[in-house]
Amino acid sequence: MTTQRDVDIVNLRLILVSGKTQDFIFSPNDSAMDIAKHVFDNWPLGWEEEQVSSASILRLIFQGRFLHGNVTLGALKLPPGRTTVMHLVARETLPEPNSHGQRNREKTAESNCCLLL
């Protein structure tokens, strides 16, 4: 049974590229930028080797997509009372939306030509 308290918190398990994990509790109103700042300011013991120089380069990946800084956890409609897993990576910039799809279309267009002899 879901209680009001469950709805007010979001359990996040963050995974680094190294495979190390740490659980955090956030509010549905917290944004990806808020989470990055919190994690940076409260860098877990055991993650020393992965320490970054600034919260601004920490990025969250959820279901294979980078979350932009202003996206809130509530907007993702995460299941209440359950732990949600996200990847945490250091990256200076985010890819443009649909840039991966655009590259695939460009590659396809390039491979559709042929040479008649």
C-alpha distances in whole Angstrom, upper triangle without the diagonal:
4,6,10,11,9,11,14,15,16,16,20,22,25,28,32,34,35,32,31,27,26,22,22,19,20,19,19,22,24,26,28,31,29,27,31,32,30,30,34,34,32,33,31,34,35,35,38,40,38,38,39,42,40,36,38,38,34,33,29,29,26,26,29,30,31,29,32,32,31,27,24,21,19,22,21,18,16,12,10,9,12,15,18,21,24,28,30,34,37,39,41,41,38,39,40,37,38,41,40,41,44,45,44,46,49,49,49,52,54,54,55,59,61,65,68,71
4,7,8,6,7,11,11,13,14,17,20,23,26,30,32,34,30,29,26,24,20,19,17,17,16,15,19,20,23,24,27,25,24,27,29,26,27,31,31,29,30,29,32,33,33,36,38,36,36,37,39,37,33,34,35,31,30,26,26,23,24,27,28,29,26,29,28,27,24,21,18,16,19,18,15,13,10,7,7,10,14,16,19,22,26,28,31,34,36,38,38,35,36,37,35,36,39,38,38,42,43,43,44,47,48,48,50,52,52,53,57,60,63,66,69
4,5,5,7,9,11,13,14,18,21,24,27,31,34,35,32,30,27,24,20,19,16,16,15,15,18,20,23,25,27,25,24,27,28,26,27,30,30,28,30,29,31,33,33,36,38,36,36,37,39,36,33,34,35,32,30,27,28,25,26,30,30,30,27,29,29,27,24,21,18,16,19,19,16,15,12,9,8,12,15,17,21,24,27,29,32,35,37,39,38,36,38,38,36,38,40,40,41,44,45,45,47,49,50,50,53,55,55,56,60,62,66,69,72
4,5,5,6,9,12,14,18,21,24,27,31,34,35,33,31,27,25,21,19,15,15,13,13,15,17,21,23,25,23,22,26,26,24,25,29,28,27,29,29,31,33,33,36,38,36,35,36,37,35,31,32,34,31,29,26,27,25,26,30,29,29,26,28,27,25,22,19,16,14,18,18,15,15,13,9,10,14,16,18,22,24,27,28,32,34,36,37,37,35,37,37,35,37,40,39,40,43,45,45,46,49,50,50,52,54,55,56,59,62,66,69,72
4,5,5,7,10,12,15,19,21,25,28,32,33,30,28,24,21,18,16,12,12,11,12,14,16,19,21,23,21,20,23,24,21,22,26,25,24,26,25,28,30,30,33,35,33,32,33,35,32,29,30,32,28,27,25,26,23,25,29,28,28,25,27,25,24,22,18,16,14,18,18,16,14,13,9,9,12,14,16,20,22,25,26,30,32,34,36,35,33,36,36,34,37,39,39,40,43,44,44,46,48,49,50,52,54,55,56,59,62,66,69,72
4,5,6,8,9,13,16,19,22,26,29,30,27,26,22,19,16,14,11,11,10,11,14,15,18,20,22,20,19,22,23,21,21,25,25,23,25,24,27,28,28,31,33,31,31,32,34,31,28,29,30,27,25,22,23,20,22,25,25,25,23,25,24,23,20,17,14,13,16,16,13,11,9,6,5,8,11,13,17,19,22,24,27,30,32,34,33,31,33,34,32,34,36,36,37,40,41,41,43,46,46,47,49,51,51,53,56,59,63,65,69
4,6,8,10,14,17,20,23,26,29,31,28,27,23,21,17,15,12,11,9,8,11,13,16,18,21,19,18,21,23,20,22,25,25,24,26,25,28,30,29,32,34,32,31,32,33,31,27,28,29,26,24,21,22,19,21,24,24,24,21,23,22,20,18,14,11,10,13,13,11,10,9,5,7,10,12,13,17,19,22,23,27,29,31,33,32,30,31,32,30,32,34,34,35,38,39,39,41,44,45,45,47,49,50,51,54,57,61,64,67
4,7,10,13,17,19,23,26,29,30,28,26,23,20,16,14,10,9,6,7,9,11,14,17,19,16,16,19,20,18,19,23,22,21,24,23,27,29,28,31,33,30,29,30,31,28,25,26,27,24,23,21,22,20,22,25,24,24,21,22,21,19,17,13,11,10,13,14,12,11,11,8,9,12,13,14,18,19,22,23,26,28,30,31,31,29,31,32,30,32,35,35,36,38,40,40,42,44,45,46,48,50,51,52,55,59,62,65,68
4,7,10,13,15,19,22,25,27,25,23,19,16,13,10,6,6,5,6,9,10,13,15,17,14,13,17,18,15,16,20,20,18,20,20,23,25,24,27,29,27,26,27,28,26,22,24,25,22,21,18,19,18,20,23,22,22,19,20,19,18,16,12,10,10,14,13,12,10,10,8,7,10,10,11,14,16,19,19,23,25,27,29,29,27,29,30,29,31,33,33,34,37,38,39,41,43,43,44,47,48,49,51,54,57,60,63,66
4,6,10,12,16,19,22,24,21,20,16,14,10,8,6,5,6,6,10,9,12,13,15,13,11,15,16,14,15,18,19,17,19,18,22,23,22,25,27,24,24,24,26,24,20,22,23,19,18,15,16,14,16,19,19,18,16,18,17,17,14,11,8,9,12,11,10,8,8,7,7,8,7,8,11,12,15,16,20,22,24,26,26,24,26,27,26,28,30,30,31,34,35,35,37,39,40,41,43,45,46,47,50,53,57,60,63
4,7,10,13,16,20,21,18,17,13,11,7,6,5,6,9,10,13,12,14,14,16,15,12,15,17,14,14,17,18,16,17,16,19,20,19,22,24,22,22,23,25,24,20,22,22,19,17,14,15,14,16,19,19,19,17,19,19,19,16,14,10,12,15,13,13,10,10,9,7,6,5,6,9,11,14,15,18,21,23,26,26,24,26,28,27,29,30,30,31,34,35,35,38,40,40,41,44,45,45,47,50,53,56,60,63
4,6,10,13,16,17,15,14,10,8,6,5,6,7,10,11,14,12,13,12,14,13,10,12,15,12,11,15,16,14,15,14,17,18,16,20,21,19,19,20,22,21,17,19,19,15,14,11,12,11,13,16,16,15,14,17,16,17,15,13,10,13,15,13,13,10,11,11,11,9,6,5,6,7,10,11,15,18,20,23,23,21,23,25,24,26,27,27,29,31,32,32,35,37,37,38,41,42,42,44,47,50,53,57,60
4,7,10,13,14,12,10,7,6,4,6,9,11,14,15,17,15,15,14,16,15,12,13,16,14,12,15,17,14,14,12,15,15,14,18,19,16,17,19,22,21,18,20,19,15,14,11,12,11,13,15,16,16,15,18,18,20,17,16,13,16,18,15,16,13,14,14,13,10,7,6,5,6,8,10,13,17,19,22,23,21,23,26,25,26,28,26,29,31,31,32,34,36,36,37,40,41,41,44,47,49,52,56,58
4,7,10,11,10,8,5,5,6,8,11,12,15,16,18,15,15,12,14,14,10,11,14,12,10,12,15,13,12,11,14,13,12,15,16,13,14,15,18,17,15,17,15,12,11,8,9,10,13,14,14,14,13,16,16,18,17,16,14,17,18,16,18,15,16,17,16,14,10,9,6,5,5,6,10,13,16,19,19,18,20,23,23,25,25,24,27,29,29,29,32,34,34,35,38,39,39,42,44,47,50,54,56
4,7,8,6,6,5,7,9,11,14,16,19,20,21,18,18,15,17,17,13,13,16,15,12,14,17,15,13,12,14,13,11,14,14,11,14,15,18,18,16,18,16,12,11,10,10,11,13,13,14,14,15,18,18,21,19,19,17,20,21,18,20,17,19,20,19,16,13,11,7,6,5,6,8,12,15,18,19,18,20,23,23,24,24,23,26,28,28,28,31,32,32,34,37,37,37,40,43,45,48,51,54
4,5,5,5,6,9,12,14,17,18,21,22,23,20,19,16,17,18,14,13,16,15,12,13,16,15,12,11,13,11,9,12,11,8,11,12,16,16,14,16,14,11,11,10,10,13,15,14,15,14,15,18,18,21,20,20,19,23,23,21,23,20,22,23,23,20,16,14,11,9,6,5,6,9,12,16,17,17,19,22,23,24,24,22,26,28,27,27,31,32,31,33,36,36,36,39,42,44,47,50,53
4,5,7,10,12,15,17,21,22,25,25,26,23,21,18,19,21,17,15,18,19,15,16,19,18,15,15,16,14,11,13,12,9,12,13,17,17,16,17,14,12,12,12,11,14,15,14,15,14,16,19,20,23,22,23,22,25,25,23,25,23,25,26,26,23,19,17,13,11,8,7,7,9,12,16,17,17,18,22,22,23,22,21,24,26,25,25,29,29,28,31,33,33,33,36,39,41,44,47,49
4,6,9,12,16,18,22,23,26,27,28,25,24,21,22,23,19,17,20,20,16,17,20,18,15,14,14,11,9,12,10,8,12,14,17,19,18,20,17,15,15,15,15,17,18,17,19,18,20,22,23,26,25,26,24,28,28,25,28,25,26,28,27,24,20,19,15,14,11,10,10,12,15,18,20,20,22,25,26,27,26,24,27,30,28,29,32,33,31,34,37,36,36,39,42,44,46,50,52
4,6,10,13,16,20,21,25,25,27,24,23,20,22,22,19,18,21,20,16,18,20,19,16,14,14,12,10,13,12,11,14,16,20,21,20,21,19,16,16,15,14,15,17,16,18,18,20,22,23,26,24,25,23,26,27,24,25,22,24,25,24,21,17,16,12,12,9,10,11,14,17,20,22,21,23,26,26,27,27,25,28,30,29,29,33,34,32,34,37,37,37,40,43,45,47,51,53
4,7,11,13,17,19,23,24,26,23,22,19,21,21,17,16,19,17,14,15,18,15,12,10,11,8,7,11,11,10,12,15,19,19,18,20,18,15,16,15,15,17,18,18,20,19,20,23,23,26,24,24,22,25,26,24,25,22,23,24,23,20,16,15,12,12,10,10,12,14,18,21,23,22,24,28,28,29,29,27,30,33,32,32,35,36,35,37,40,40,40,43,46,48,51,54,56
4,7,10,14,16,19,21,23,20,20,17,19,19,15,15,17,15,12,14,17,14,12,9,11,9,9,13,13,12,14,16,19,19,18,20,18,15,15,13,14,15,17,17,19,18,19,21,21,24,22,21,19,22,24,21,22,19,20,20,19,16,12,12,9,10,9,9,12,15,18,22,23,22,24,27,27,29,29,28,30,33,32,32,36,37,36,38,41,41,41,44,47,49,52,55,58
4,7,10,13,17,18,20,18,18,16,18,16,13,13,15,13,10,13,14,11,10,7,9,10,9,13,14,13,14,16,19,19,17,19,18,15,15,14,15,15,18,19,20,19,19,21,20,22,21,20,17,20,22,20,21,18,19,19,17,15,11,12,10,10,11,10,13,16,19,22,24,23,26,28,28,30,30,29,32,35,34,35,38,39,39,40,43,44,44,47,49,52,55,58,61
4,7,10,14,16,18,15,17,15,17,15,12,13,15,12,10,14,15,12,12,10,12,13,13,16,18,16,17,18,21,20,18,20,20,16,16,14,15,15,17,19,20,19,18,21,20,21,20,18,15,18,20,18,19,15,16,15,13,12,8,9,9,10,12,12,15,18,21,24,25,24,26,29,28,30,31,30,32,35,35,36,38,40,40,41,44,45,45,48,51,53,56,60,62
4,7,10,13,15,12,14,13,15,12,9,11,13,10,9,12,13,10,11,10,13,15,14,17,19,17,17,18,21,19,16,19,19,15,15,13,15,15,18,20,20,19,17,19,18,19,17,15,13,15,18,17,17,15,15,14,13,12,9,10,10,11,13,12,16,18,21,23,24,23,26,28,28,30,31,30,33,35,35,36,39,40,40,42,45,46,46,48,51,54,57,61,63
4,7,10,12,10,13,13,15,12,10,13,14,10,11,14,14,12,14,13,17,18,18,21,23,21,20,21,23,21,18,20,21,17,17,15,17,16,19,21,21,20,18,19,18,18,17,14,11,13,16,15,16,13,14,12,11,11,9,10,12,13,15,15,19,21,23,25,26,25,27,29,28,30,32,32,34,36,37,37,40,42,42,43,46,47,48,50,53,56,59,62,65
4,7,8,7,9,11,12,9,8,11,12,10,11,14,14,13,15,15,19,21,20,22,24,22,21,21,23,20,17,18,20,16,16,14,16,15,18,21,20,18,16,17,15,15,13,10,8,10,13,13,14,12,13,12,12,12,11,11,13,13,15,15,18,20,22,24,24,23,25,27,26,28,30,30,32,34,35,36,38,40,41,42,44,46,47,48,52,55,58,61,64
4,5,5,9,11,13,10,10,14,14,12,14,17,17,16,19,19,23,25,23,26,28,25,24,24,25,22,19,20,22,19,18,16,18,17,19,22,21,19,16,17,15,14,13,9,7,8,11,12,12,11,13,11,12,13,13,13,15,15,18,18,21,23,24,26,25,24,26,27,26,29,31,31,32,35,36,37,39,41,42,43,45,46,47,49,52,55,59,62,65
4,6,8,11,13,11,11,15,16,14,16,19,19,19,21,22,25,27,25,28,30,27,26,25,27,24,20,21,22,19,18,15,17,15,17,20,19,18,14,15,14,12,10,6,5,4,8,9,9,9,11,10,12,13,13,12,15,15,18,18,21,23,24,25,25,23,25,25,23,26,28,29,30,32,34,35,36,38,39,40,42,44,45,46,50,53,56,59,63
4,6,10,11,9,10,14,14,14,16,18,19,19,21,22,26,28,26,28,30,27,26,25,26,22,19,19,21,19,17,16,18,17,19,22,19,18,14,14,12,10,9,6,6,6,8,11,11,12,14,13,15,17,16,15,17,17,19,19,22,23,24,24,23,22,24,24,23,26,28,29,30,32,34,35,36,38,40,41,42,44,46,47,50,53,57,60,63
4,7,8,6,7,10,11,10,12,15,15,16,18,19,23,25,23,25,27,23,22,21,22,19,15,16,17,15,14,13,15,15,18,20,18,16,12,12,10,9,8,5,6,8,10,11,13,13,15,15,16,17,16,14,16,14,16,16,18,19,20,21,21,19,22,23,22,25,27,27,29,31,32,34,35,37,38,40,41,43,44,46,49,52,55,59,62
4,5,5,6,9,10,11,12,14,15,16,18,20,23,25,22,24,26,22,21,20,20,17,13,13,15,13,11,10,13,13,16,18,15,13,9,9,6,5,5,4,6,9,9,10,13,13,17,17,18,18,17,15,15,13,15,14,16,17,17,18,17,16,18,19,18,21,23,24,26,27,29,30,32,33,35,36,38,39,41,43,45,49,52,55,58
4,5,5,6,9,10,11,12,14,15,16,18,21,22,20,22,23,19,18,17,18,15,11,11,12,9,8,7,10,10,14,15,12,10,6,7,5,6,6,6,8,11,11,11,14,14,17,18,19,18,16,14,14,11,12,10,12,13,14,15,14,13,16,17,16,19,21,21,23,25,26,28,30,31,32,34,36,37,38,40,43,46,49,53,55
4,5,5,6,9,10,11,12,14,15,18,21,23,20,21,22,19,17,15,15,12,8,8,10,8,8,9,12,14,18,18,15,12,9,8,4,6,8,9,11,14,14,14,18,17,21,21,22,22,19,17,17,14,14,12,13,13,13,13,13,13,16,17,18,21,22,23,25,27,27,29,31,32,33,35,37,38,40,42,44,47,50,54,57
4,6,5,6,9,10,11,12,14,16,20,22,19,21,22,19,17,16,16,13,9,10,13,11,11,11,14,15,19,20,18,15,12,11,8,9,10,9,10,13,14,15,17,17,20,19,20,20,18,17,17,15,15,13,15,15,16,17,17,17,20,21,21,24,25,26,29,30,31,33,35,36,37,39,41,42,43,45,48,51,54,57,60
4,5,5,6,8,10,10,12,13,17,19,16,18,20,17,15,15,16,13,9,11,12,9,9,9,12,13,17,18,16,13,11,11,9,10,11,9,9,13,14,14,16,15,18,18,18,18,15,14,13,11,12,10,12,13,15,16,17,16,19,21,21,24,25,25,28,30,30,32,34,35,36,38,40,41,42,44,47,50,53,56,59
4,6,5,6,9,10,10,13,16,17,14,16,17,14,12,11,12,9,6,7,8,6,7,8,12,14,17,17,16,13,11,11,9,11,12,12,13,16,17,16,19,18,21,21,22,20,18,16,15,12,11,8,10,10,12,13,14,14,18,20,20,23,24,24,27,28,29,30,33,34,34,36,38,39,40,43,45,48,51,55,57
4,6,5,6,8,10,13,16,18,15,16,18,15,13,11,12,9,5,8,10,8,10,12,15,17,21,21,19,16,14,14,10,13,14,14,15,18,19,19,22,21,23,23,23,23,20,19,18,15,15,12,13,13,14,15,16,17,20,22,23,26,26,27,30,31,32,34,36,37,38,40,41,42,44,46,48,52,54,58,61
4,5,5,6,8,11,14,17,14,16,18,16,13,13,14,11,8,11,13,11,12,13,16,18,21,22,21,18,16,16,13,14,15,14,14,17,19,19,21,19,22,21,21,20,18,17,17,15,15,12,14,15,17,18,19,20,23,25,25,28,29,30,32,34,34,36,38,39,40,42,44,45,46,48,51,54,57,60,63
4,5,5,5,8,11,13,11,13,15,12,10,11,12,11,8,11,12,9,11,11,14,16,20,20,19,17,15,16,14,16,16,16,15,18,20,19,21,19,22,21,21,20,17,16,15,13,12,10,12,12,15,17,18,19,22,24,25,28,28,28,31,33,33,34,37,38,38,40,42,43,44,47,49,52,55,58,61
4,5,5,9,12,14,11,11,13,11,8,8,9,7,5,9,10,8,11,13,16,18,22,22,21,18,17,17,14,17,18,18,18,21,23,22,24,23,25,25,25,23,20,19,18,16,14,11,12,11,14,15,17,18,22,24,25,28,28,28,32,33,33,35,37,38,38,41,43,43,44,47,49,52,55,58,61
4,6,9,12,15,13,13,16,14,11,11,11,9,8,12,13,12,15,16,19,21,25,25,24,21,19,19,16,19,20,19,19,22,24,24,26,24,26,26,25,24,22,21,20,18,18,14,16,15,17,18,20,22,25,27,29,32,32,32,35,36,36,38,41,41,42,44,46,46,48,50,53,56,58,62,64
4,6,9,12,11,12,15,13,11,12,13,12,11,14,15,13,16,16,19,21,24,25,24,22,20,21,18,20,21,20,19,22,24,24,25,23,25,24,23,22,19,19,18,17,17,14,16,16,19,20,22,23,27,29,30,33,33,33,36,38,37,39,42,42,43,45,47,48,49,51,54,57,59,63,65
4,7,9,7,8,11,10,7,9,11,11,10,14,14,12,14,15,18,20,23,24,23,21,20,21,19,21,22,21,20,24,25,24,26,24,26,25,24,23,20,19,18,16,15,12,13,13,17,19,21,22,25,28,29,32,31,31,34,36,36,37,40,41,41,43,45,45,46,49,52,54,57,61,63
4,6,6,8,11,10,9,12,15,15,14,17,17,14,16,16,19,20,23,24,24,22,21,23,21,24,23,22,21,24,26,25,26,24,25,24,23,21,18,18,16,16,15,13,15,15,19,21,24,24,27,30,31,33,33,32,36,38,37,38,41,42,42,44,46,47,47,50,53,55,58,61,64
4,6,7,10,11,10,14,16,17,17,20,20,17,19,20,22,23,26,26,27,25,25,26,25,27,27,26,25,28,30,28,30,27,28,27,25,24,21,21,19,19,18,16,17,18,21,24,26,27,30,33,34,36,36,35,38,40,39,40,44,44,44,46,49,49,49,52,55,57,60,63,65
4,6,8,9,10,14,17,18,18,21,20,17,19,19,21,23,25,25,26,25,25,27,26,28,28,27,26,29,31,29,30,27,28,28,26,24,21,21,19,18,17,15,16,17,21,23,26,27,29,33,33,35,35,34,37,39,38,39,42,43,42,44,47,47,47,50,52,55,57,61,63
4,6,5,6,10,13,15,14,18,16,14,16,16,18,20,23,23,23,21,22,23,22,25,25,25,24,27,29,27,29,26,27,27,26,24,20,20,17,16,14,12,12,13,17,19,22,23,26,29,30,32,31,30,34,36,34,36,39,39,39,41,44,43,44,47,49,52,54,58,60
4,5,5,9,12,14,15,18,16,15,18,19,21,23,26,25,26,24,24,25,24,27,27,27,26,30,31,30,32,29,31,31,30,28,24,23,21,19,17,14,14,14,17,20,23,24,27,30,32,34,33,32,36,37,36,37,41,41,40,43,45,45,46,49,51,53,55,59,61
4,6,9,12,14,16,18,16,15,17,19,20,23,26,24,25,23,24,25,25,28,28,28,28,31,32,30,33,30,32,32,31,29,25,24,21,19,17,14,13,13,16,18,22,23,26,29,31,32,31,30,34,35,34,35,39,38,38,40,43,42,43,46,48,50,52,56,58
4,6,10,12,13,15,12,11,14,15,17,20,22,21,21,19,20,21,21,24,24,25,24,28,29,27,29,27,29,30,29,27,23,21,18,16,13,11,10,9,13,15,18,19,22,26,27,29,28,27,30,32,31,32,35,35,35,38,40,39,40,43,45,48,50,54,56
4,7,9,10,13,11,10,13,15,18,21,24,23,22,20,20,21,20,23,24,24,24,28,28,27,30,28,30,30,29,27,24,23,20,18,15,12,11,9,13,15,18,19,22,26,28,30,29,28,32,33,32,34,37,37,37,39,42,41,42,45,47,50,52,56,58
4,6,7,10,8,8,12,14,17,20,23,22,21,18,18,19,17,21,22,23,23,27,27,26,29,27,30,30,30,28,25,23,21,18,15,11,10,7,10,11,15,17,20,23,25,27,26,26,30,31,30,32,35,35,35,38,39,39,40,43,45,48,50,54,56
4,7,9,8,10,13,16,19,23,26,25,23,20,20,19,18,21,23,24,25,28,29,28,31,30,32,33,33,31,28,26,24,21,18,14,13,10,11,11,15,17,21,24,26,29,27,28,31,32,31,33,36,36,36,39,41,40,42,45,47,49,52,55,57
4,5,6,8,11,14,18,21,24,23,21,18,17,16,14,18,19,21,22,25,25,25,28,27,30,30,31,29,26,24,22,19,17,13,12,9,11,10,13,15,19,22,24,27,26,27,30,30,30,32,35,35,35,38,40,40,41,44,46,49,51,55,57
4,5,5,9,11,15,18,22,21,19,15,14,14,11,14,16,17,18,21,22,22,25,24,27,27,27,26,23,21,19,16,15,11,11,9,10,10,13,14,18,20,22,25,24,25,28,29,29,31,34,34,35,37,39,39,41,43,46,49,51,55,57
4,6,8,11,15,18,21,20,18,14,13,11,9,13,15,16,18,21,21,21,24,24,27,28,29,27,25,22,21,17,16,12,11,9,9,8,9,11,15,17,19,22,22,23,26,27,27,29,31,31,32,35,36,37,38,41,43,46,49,52,55
4,6,10,13,16,19,18,16,12,12,12,11,14,16,18,19,22,22,21,25,24,27,28,29,27,24,21,19,16,13,10,8,5,5,5,7,9,13,16,18,21,20,21,24,25,24,27,29,29,30,32,34,34,36,38,40,43,46,50,52
4,7,10,13,17,16,14,11,11,11,10,13,14,15,16,20,20,19,22,21,24,25,25,23,20,18,16,12,10,7,6,5,6,8,10,10,14,17,18,21,20,21,24,25,25,27,29,30,30,33,34,35,36,39,41,44,47,50,53
4,7,10,13,12,10,7,7,8,8,12,12,13,14,17,17,16,19,18,21,23,24,22,19,16,14,10,8,6,5,6,6,9,9,8,11,14,15,17,17,17,20,22,22,24,26,27,27,30,32,32,34,36,38,41,44,48,51
4,7,10,10,8,6,6,8,9,12,10,12,11,15,14,13,16,15,18,19,20,18,15,12,10,6,6,5,7,9,10,12,12,10,13,15,15,17,18,17,20,22,22,24,26,27,28,30,32,33,34,36,39,42,45,48,51
4,7,6,5,4,6,9,11,14,12,13,12,16,15,12,15,14,17,19,20,18,15,11,9,6,5,6,8,11,11,14,13,11,12,14,13,15,16,15,17,20,20,21,23,25,25,27,29,30,31,33,36,39,42,45,48
4,5,5,6,7,11,13,14,11,12,10,13,12,9,12,11,14,16,18,15,13,9,7,5,7,9,11,15,15,18,16,14,14,16,14,16,17,16,18,21,21,22,24,26,26,27,30,31,32,34,37,40,43,46,49
4,6,9,10,13,16,17,14,15,13,15,14,11,13,12,14,17,19,16,14,10,9,8,9,12,14,17,17,20,19,15,15,17,15,15,17,15,16,20,20,20,22,25,25,25,28,30,30,31,35,37,41,44,47
4,7,10,13,16,18,15,17,16,18,16,13,16,15,18,21,22,19,17,13,11,9,9,12,12,15,15,18,16,13,12,14,13,13,14,12,14,17,17,17,19,21,21,22,25,26,27,29,32,35,38,41,44
4,6,9,13,14,12,14,14,16,14,12,15,15,18,21,23,20,18,14,13,10,10,11,12,14,13,16,13,10,10,11,9,10,12,11,13,15,16,17,19,21,21,23,25,26,27,29,32,35,38,41,44
4,6,9,12,10,13,13,16,14,12,16,16,19,22,23,21,19,15,13,10,9,10,10,12,10,12,10,7,8,10,9,11,12,12,14,17,17,18,21,22,23,24,26,28,29,31,34,37,40,43,46
4,6,8,6,9,10,13,11,10,14,14,17,19,21,20,18,14,13,10,10,10,11,13,12,13,12,9,10,11,11,13,15,15,17,19,20,21,23,25,26,27,29,31,32,34,37,40,43,46,49
4,6,6,9,11,14,12,12,16,16,20,22,24,23,21,17,17,13,13,13,13,14,12,12,10,8,10,10,10,13,15,16,18,19,21,22,24,25,27,28,30,31,33,34,37,40,43,47,50
4,6,8,11,14,12,13,17,17,21,22,24,23,21,18,18,14,15,13,14,14,13,13,11,10,13,13,14,17,18,20,22,23,24,26,28,28,30,32,33,34,36,38,41,44,47,50,53
4,6,10,11,10,12,15,16,20,21,23,22,21,18,19,16,17,16,17,17,17,16,15,13,15,15,15,18,20,21,23,24,26,28,29,30,32,33,35,36,38,39,42,46,49,52,55
4,7,8,7,8,11,13,16,17,20,19,18,15,16,14,15,15,17,18,17,18,16,14,15,15,14,17,19,20,22,23,25,26,28,29,31,32,34,35,37,38,41,44,48,51,54
4,5,5,7,9,10,14,14,17,17,16,14,15,14,16,16,18,19,19,20,19,17,19,19,17,20,22,23,25,27,28,29,31,33,34,35,37,39,40,41,44,48,51,54,57
4,5,5,7,7,10,11,13,13,12,10,12,11,14,15,18,20,20,22,21,18,20,21,19,21,24,24,25,28,29,30,31,34,35,36,38,39,40,42,45,48,52,55,58
4,5,5,7,10,10,13,14,14,12,15,15,18,18,21,23,24,25,24,21,23,23,21,23,26,26,27,29,31,32,33,35,37,37,39,41,42,43,46,50,53,56,59
4,5,8,11,13,16,16,16,14,16,15,18,19,21,23,23,24,22,19,20,20,18,20,23,23,24,26,28,29,30,32,34,34,36,38,39,40,43,47,50,53,56
4,6,9,11,14,14,13,11,13,12,15,16,19,22,22,23,21,18,19,19,17,19,21,21,22,25,26,27,28,31,32,32,34,36,37,38,41,45,48,51,54
4,6,9,12,12,13,11,14,14,17,19,22,25,25,27,25,22,23,23,20,22,25,25,25,28,30,29,31,34,35,35,37,39,40,41,44,47,51,54,57
4,6,9,8,9,7,10,12,15,17,20,23,24,26,25,22,23,24,22,23,26,25,26,29,30,30,32,34,35,35,38,40,40,41,45,48,51,54,58
4,7,6,8,8,12,14,17,20,23,26,28,30,29,26,27,28,25,26,29,28,29,32,33,33,35,37,38,38,41,43,43,44,47,50,54,57,60
4,6,8,9,13,15,19,21,25,28,29,31,30,28,29,30,28,29,32,31,32,35,36,36,38,41,41,41,44,46,46,47,51,54,57,60,63
4,7,9,13,16,19,21,25,28,30,32,32,30,31,32,30,32,34,33,34,37,38,38,40,43,43,44,46,48,48,49,53,56,59,62,65
4,6,10,13,17,19,22,26,28,30,30,28,29,30,28,30,32,31,32,35,36,35,38,40,40,41,44,45,45,47,50,53,56,59,62
4,7,10,13,15,19,22,24,27,27,25,27,28,27,28,30,29,30,33,34,34,36,38,38,39,42,43,43,45,48,51,55,58,60
4,7,10,13,16,20,21,24,24,22,23,25,23,24,26,25,26,30,30,30,32,35,35,35,38,40,40,42,45,48,51,54,57
4,7,10,13,17,19,22,22,20,21,23,22,23,24,23,25,28,28,28,31,33,32,33,36,37,38,40,43,45,49,52,55
4,7,10,13,15,18,18,16,17,20,19,20,21,20,22,25,25,25,28,30,30,31,34,35,35,37,41,43,47,50,53
4,6,10,12,15,16,14,16,19,18,20,20,19,21,24,24,24,27,29,28,30,33,33,34,36,39,42,45,48,51
4,7,10,13,14,13,15,18,19,21,21,20,23,25,24,25,28,29,29,31,34,34,35,38,40,43,46,49,52
4,6,10,11,11,13,17,18,20,19,18,22,23,22,24,27,27,27,30,32,32,33,36,38,41,44,47,50
4,7,9,10,13,17,18,20,19,19,23,24,23,25,28,28,28,31,33,32,34,37,39,41,44,48,50
4,6,7,10,13,16,18,16,16,20,21,20,22,25,25,25,28,30,29,31,34,36,39,41,45,47
4,7,10,13,16,18,16,17,21,21,20,23,25,25,26,29,30,30,32,34,36,39,41,45,48
4,7,9,12,15,13,15,18,18,18,20,22,22,23,26,27,27,29,32,34,37,39,43,46
4,6,9,11,10,12,15,15,15,18,20,20,21,24,25,26,28,30,32,35,38,42,44
4,6,8,7,8,11,12,12,14,16,16,18,20,21,22,24,26,28,32,34,38,41
4,6,5,8,10,10,11,14,15,15,17,19,20,21,24,25,27,31,34,37,40
4,5,8,9,9,12,13,14,16,18,19,20,22,24,25,27,31,34,37,41
4,5,5,6,9,10,11,12,14,15,17,19,20,21,24,28,31,34,37
4,5,5,6,9,10,10,12,14,15,17,19,20,23,26,29,32,35
4,5,5,6,9,10,11,12,14,16,17,19,21,25,28,31,34
4,5,5,6,9,10,11,12,14,15,17,20,23,26,30,33
4,5,5,6,9,10,11,12,14,16,18,22,25,28,31
4,5,5,6,9,10,11,12,14,17,20,23,26,29
4,5,5,6,9,10,11,12,15,18,22,25,28
4,5,5,6,9,10,11,14,17,20,23,27
4,5,5,6,9,10,12,16,19,22,25
4,5,5,6,9,11,14,17,20,23
4,5,5,6,9,13,16,19,22
4,5,5,8,11,14,17,21
4,6,6,10,12,16,19
4,6,8,11,15,18
4,7,10,13,16
4,7,10,13
4,7,10
4,6
4
